[in-house]
């Protein structure tokens, strides 16, 4: 039982870390794209991705 709790803890920590790391990396990339082109299409795609990550 103790082993399982520790395993869940580690899994949860890794998941939360990737959930914060992925959107921040994506937003950095997409903000660079928006800065270059600043077209509405890429902005819409970005907001869709951010909604996906947040849910």
NORHU-V527823 format. One record per helix or strand of 3 or more residues. SS is the DSSP state (H for helix, E for strand). FROM is the first residue (numbers start at 1). LEN is the number of residues. If there is no record, write none. Layout:
ss=SS from=FROM len=LEN
ss=SS from=FROM len=LEN
This chain:
ss=H from=2 len=36
ss=H from=40 len=15
